[in-house]
Amino acid sequence: MTSTTHIKPSSPALLSVPLNSLHEWANNPRKTHDPAKHAALVESIKSSGGRPLQAPLVRPIGSGNYEVVCGNRRLRALVAIHGATSAFTVPVVAQELDDVEALAAAEKENGDRDGLLPL
């Protein structure tokens, strides 16, 4: 796993980045959040050592920060476990994506899920 957080890959790269460098994507198609599902995800992540089983997909937004394209629920659960200012490192898949590509990736991941607003 690469430990640097300042690269901008054109193809997906597995990185380990501090939790406090991850930010929710404002255009995330999921607009509703079920507290019971959140609590269950928190417990699931805790039971696996405090790390998600699937790395979130992120895109670089500059200054070593990343926007979470796929995995905002995992991000919220990690923040609940470790705290928003935590330097706890999180495995992520980083890729340069424009807004259209990011939305397509989010729609693909969330295709069979509930809580999404239609486009």
Disulfide bonds with the S-S distance in Angstrom:
none
